[in-house]
Amino acid sequence: MTAAAPAIQAFFLTRLGAERDASHHTIDSYRHTFRLLLAFAKTHTGKDPCELDLADLDAGLVSSFLDHLESERSNTVGTRNTRLAAIHSFFRFASYRHPEHAHTIGQVLAIPQKRAETVPRCYLTEAEMGALIAAPDRTTWSGRRDHALLVTALRTGMRLSELTGLRCQDAQLRSPAHLKCLGKGRKRRDIPIDKATVAVLRAWLIERRGEPDDPLFVSRRRSGLSADAVQRLVAKHVGRAAATCPSLANKSVSTHNLRHSVAMDLLGHGLDVAVVALWLGHESLESMKPYVHADPTLKQRALERLTPLNPDARPGRYRATDDLLAFLEGL
């Protein structure tokens, strides 16, 4: 028997730490996965986490854990797949160190990702974005900070972690003005900003009076805003904006929806999908599919640009010429 605890510790210290130099976001996600998995295993085996063997974490237990995430914790399929990816990563690491458990490891690695229904992106219209930007009370310090943060989010499409990671020195306001961003997978990119955003950020930096390496957006105690704090301020101002823009009351808006809104705005103004993907920091054009499907007018405009194959053809409707074909068509 092989104790699971040393293998899990080695996975975090060796694989994620020394070998992959994983970001703190990845480590935090994996850590939370194993906290949940070990708590679930304790409930079902009666063993404390430090007493578990690798054999206890078999495919049956892992499958039950994944079902538990969806049925009892109400996690989405996407979250389930994220947890499974972390578990797969650990078992691939364990396969090299503990070949005596090859059968158990192979069965866990064979558990497939679950396919999820693609849901159209929730995004804000131009009117809704304008109402949200106007919502903060700019006669107060926190209102001016929130206004600057919302303008930045709705002009750059940054991820939440990218917004909270911004430093004062990342705002390059001389022409060509841009924000330096450390994105997902530790990829750096420069995001251009317009004159209006430059003016807002220049005024905020003067009021902020921070050192180059200080966080750009801070609390009253001058500490960097946490992800939860940003989510709360977005929710607060969405509520205020709904008073002047009632359509916002029917939308569940998170910081990530602001990112979707930027993508849809760029696509709506004719930017190529590949350019928008680079703007948002996506590695693959595959990530852009949900945006294209979210707004049917994008497809309609593309259709209108096509040259008809036969301009003289009259529009008609298909009619089956056979009873069997008519039956199949009617199903």
N, C-alpha and C positions, 0 to 999 in steps of 0.2 A: 504493500500500500504506500502511496505517496501523499504526503500532506499537501493540501491546497495552499495553505498560507504562505510558505516560502516561495512557491511558484508564482503566486499573485504578486508578492513583494518584488521578486526578481523582474517580473513583467513591467511593473511601474518604474523601477529604478534602472533596469538594464535596457529593455526594449524602448519604452517611451522616453526615458531620461537620457541615457548615454548614447544609444544607437540612433534613435529618431529625433532626439531633441525636440519633442512634441511641445506645442504651445500650451500655455496654462489653460486655454479654453478646452483643448482636447483632453488634457489630464483631468480637468474638472468634470467633463462629461463622462469619461471612463470611470472615474472614482464614484460618481453617483450611480452609475450602472451596477458596479460591484457592491456598493452598499445595499442596493435594492435586492440584488441576486442573493447575497449572503444572508440577508434577513429572511428572504423567502425560503432559502435552503434550511435555515434554522427551524423555521416553523414546520417544515415537512419532514425533516430528518431527526429533529430533537437534538442536534449537535450544535454547539457554539461554533462560530466561524473559524476559530483557531483549531478546532478539532476535526474539521471537514477534510475528507480525502478527495483527490481528483476524481476518483470513481464515483463519489457521491454527486458530482456535478455532471451527471450523464445527460443524454439527449432527452430522456423523459422529463427530468426535472427542469431543464432549460426550456423545453416546449411548454410545460405547465407555467413556468415563470412568464413567458411571453404572452400566454393567454391571460394570466393574472393582470398584466399591465393593461390590456385592453378592456377586460371585463370588470375588474374591480377598481383599478386606478383611472379608468376612462381615458387612457392614453390613445393618441391617434396611431394609425398604421405607420406614419412617418417616425414617430417616437419609438415605436416597437422596433422598427428596422434599425434605428440608430443604436438602441441597446444591443440588438443582435450583432451589429457590426463590431461593437466593443468586445463582446464575448468571443466572436470569431477571431478577432485579433489576438486575444489571449491564448486561445486554443492552438492557433498556428504557431505561436511562440512556444507553447508547451510541447508541441509535436517534435521539436528538435531536442528538447531537454529530457523528455520522458517518453521515449518510443515504446516503453512497456505498456503505455496506455493508448496505443495507436487505435485500437478498436473503438474505445469510448470517444477519443478525440475526433476520429473520422465521422462518427455518427453525429456529433454536435456540429461539425463543419458542414455536414450535409443538410442541416436545417436551412430551408430557403428563405430569402427575403420575401415579404408579403407584398403583393401588388396592391396598390391603392388607387382609388378613383381620382382622376385628375380634376381638381376643383378650380374654376376660374379665379384668377387673382382679384382680391378686393383692393380697389384703388380709389383715389379721390379725383374728382373732376377739377378743372382749372378754377371754377368758382369756389369749390370746397377748399382747395389749397389756399386761395386768397383769403377766405374767411378764417382759416386756421392760423395763418400768419398774422392776421390782424387781431386775433383774440387776446394775446397778452397785454396787460396794462403797462405801457411803456413809461408811465410816470414813476414807476418803482424800479429798484435795482434788479430784483428777480424777474420782473416783467421784461426788462431790456435783455437780460440774459436768455430768457426763454424765447424771446423773439429772434435773437441771433441764432440760437440753436435750431429753431424750427426752419428759419430761412436756409441755414446750412443743410439741414436734412432734406428739404424739399428742392434744393438746387443741385445737390451732389448725388443723392441716392445712396449715401453711405449706410453700411450696416451699423447696428447699435454699438457693437464692440469698437467699430472704427470711429464713431462719434465720441464715445467716452475716452478713446485713446488719443484723441487729438491734443497736441501741445501747441503752445503759443507760437513757437517757431515753425510749425507746420503751415501756418497761414502766410503764404507768399503773395503779398498784395500789389507788388510792382508788376508791370506788364512783362510777360503774359501772366496774369493773376491765376493762382491755382492753390489747391490744398494738397499737401503731401499726406498720403494715407498708407498706413500699414494694414493690409487687408487679410482676408482668410488665407491660411497656408503661408503666412509671413511674406506675402507678396506686396511689394510697394508699388504704388501708382500715383500719378499726379492727376487731379481732377480739376478741370478749368472752371472758373467761376465768373459770373457776369459783373457788370459795374455796380448794380444795385446790391449784390451780395458783398462785394468789396467794401462798399460804403458802410454797410451794417457791421461787418467784421472789424473794419478800421475803428469805428466808434466804440465797439465793444472792447477791443484791445486797449484803447486809451483808458477806458474806465476800469478794465480788468487789472491793469498795471502788474502783470506777472512777468516772471523771468522766462527766458526762451524755452526752458525745459519744463515749465509748469503746465498743468492741464489747462486747456483753453476754456472749458466750461466747468465752473466750480460752484460749490455750495457757499453759503454765507460764511462758513468757517474756512473757506479757501481750500477745501479738499476737493478732489475730483468727483464729479457726479457719478454715482453708481448706475448700473443698467436699470435697476428697479426705480431709482429716482427719475430717470429720463422717461421711463414708461408711465410713471405717475403724472409727470407734468404734461406729457402728450395727452393722456386721458382727460386731465383737468381742462386743458384748452380746447379739446374736441367738444367737451360739454358746453363750454362757453360759446364756441363758434356755432353750435347748433341753434342758438337763439336767433342768429341772423341768417343761418343757412340750414333750414329744417331737414334737408336730405341727410345731413351728418348724423341725425338722431337715429337713423335706420341702419347705420354702419358700425361695425365693431372695428375700431381703428387702433392699431398698435404702431410702434415705431417702424416695424418692418413693412407695414402698409404704406408708409411714406416713401419707402424705397420702391415699392411697386408703382406708386403714383408717378415718381420721376421717370421710371422706365416707360410707362404708358404715355406720359407727356412727350418724351423724346421720340417715341415711335409715331405718335400722332402728328408730330411736326416734320415727319419725313426722314428721320435719321435711319440709316441702314441698321439692320438687326445686329450685324457684326460689330458696328461701332458702339451700339448701346451695350452689347455684351462686354466690350473692353471698358467702357465707361463704368459699368457696375462691378467690374472685377471678376466676371464669370470666366471659368476656364474653357467652357464648351458652349457652342451655340445651342446645344440640347437644353440648356437651362432657360433659354428664351422662349421655348414653346408655350409655356403657360401664359406668357404675356401676349403673344400673338393671338392665342385663342380667347383671351379675356375680352377683347374689343372687336366685335364683328365688323365694325366700320373699316378696320384696317384691311380685312379681306375684300370688302366691297370696293374700296379705293383701288386695290390691286387689280380687281376684276375689271374695273372701268378703264384701266390703262391697257388692257389686252386688245389686240386688233382682232375683230371677228374673223373667223376662218372662212365664213361664207356670208358676206353682208346681205346678199339677196335672199337668203333662206328665211322662210316664215317660221315664227315660233309655233311649236306644236306640242302635242302630248303623246307619249308612247301608248299604243294600244296593242294588246296581245292579239295575234292572229290565230291562236290555237286555244282550245278549251283548257288543255292542261297548263299551257303557259299563263292563261288568264287566271286559273286557280292558284298557281304559284305566285303570281303578281299580287293577288288579293290577300295572301297570308300576312 
